[in-house]
Amino acid sequence: MGSAAKTSAWVNELKSARQIRKLSLEAVAKPAKISAAYLQKIEEGAVNNPSPRILHRVSEVLGISHARTDEEHHTSTVAKMAD
């Protein structure tokens, strides 16, 4: 699985976690210090490579482990270096 596919899977996981918790985009975005519109773009896949820092903040709001975002960032960085 390529880094883009892994990031996409992680973004889908974040969206699912938000929906399961019945949280609005605004309820997650505000404490993550991003706009609801930007979070929606991330969830829709309109943001190709969301910042690991932003993924950390969103995952923290959702109570999801940061280990996964660290792994995704590492994989993405290694892939970019190989290009």
C-alpha positions as CSV (number, residue, x, y, z in Angstrom):
1,M,0.0,0.0,0.0
2,G,1.5,3.4,-1.0
3,S,1.8,6.3,1.3
4,A,-1.1,8.1,-0.3
5,A,-3.3,5.1,0.2
6,K,-2.2,4.8,3.9
7,T,-2.9,8.4,4.5
8,S,-6.3,8.0,2.9
9,A,-7.1,5.0,5.1
10,W,-6.1,7.0,8.2
11,V,-8.2,10.0,7.1
12,N,-11.2,7.6,6.6
13,E,-10.5,6.3,10.1
14,L,-10.5,9.8,11.6
15,K,-13.8,10.6,9.8
16,S,-15.4,7.3,11.0
17,A,-14.2,8.0,14.6
18,R,-15.8,11.5,14.4
19,Q,-19.1,10.1,13.0
20,I,-19.2,7.3,15.6
21,R,-18.8,9.8,18.4
22,K,-21.6,11.9,16.7
23,L,-19.3,15.0,16.7
24,S,-19.8,17.7,14.1
25,L,-17.0,19.0,12.0
26,E,-17.0,22.2,14.1
27,A,-16.8,20.2,17.3
28,V,-13.6,18.5,16.2
29,A,-12.1,21.4,14.2
30,K,-12.3,24.1,16.8
31,P,-10.2,22.4,19.5
32,A,-7.9,21.1,16.8
33,K,-7.3,24.7,15.8
34,I,-8.4,24.3,12.2
35,S,-11.5,25.4,10.4
36,A,-14.5,23.0,9.9
37,A,-14.2,23.6,6.2
38,Y,-10.5,22.5,6.2
39,L,-11.4,19.4,8.2
40,Q,-14.2,18.6,5.7
41,K,-11.7,18.9,2.8
42,I,-9.3,16.5,4.6
43,E,-12.1,14.0,5.1
44,E,-13.2,14.3,1.5
45,G,-9.6,13.7,0.3
46,A,-9.3,17.2,-1.2
47,V,-6.1,17.7,0.8
48,N,-3.5,15.3,-0.6
49,N,-1.0,15.3,2.2
50,P,-2.4,16.8,5.4
51,S,0.2,18.0,7.9
52,P,1.1,15.4,10.5
53,R,0.7,18.2,13.1
54,I,-2.9,18.7,12.1
55,L,-3.5,14.9,12.1
56,H,-2.1,14.8,15.6
57,R,-4.4,17.6,16.8
58,V,-7.5,16.0,15.2
59,S,-6.6,12.5,16.6
60,E,-6.1,14.0,20.0
61,V,-9.5,15.6,19.9
62,L,-11.0,12.2,18.9
63,G,-9.0,10.3,21.5
64,I,-7.1,8.3,19.0
65,S,-3.4,7.2,19.4
66,H,-0.8,9.4,17.8
67,A,1.4,6.4,17.0
68,R,-0.5,5.9,13.8
69,T,0.0,9.5,12.6
70,D,3.7,9.2,13.4
71,E,3.9,6.1,11.3
72,E,2.1,7.7,8.4
73,H,4.3,10.8,8.5
74,H,7.5,8.6,8.5
75,T,6.2,6.5,5.6
76,S,5.3,9.6,3.6
77,T,8.7,11.3,4.4
78,V,10.6,8.2,3.3
79,A,8.6,7.9,0.1
80,K,9.2,11.6,-0.8
81,M,13.0,11.1,-0.2
82,A,13.0,8.1,-2.5
83,D,11.4,10.1,-5.4
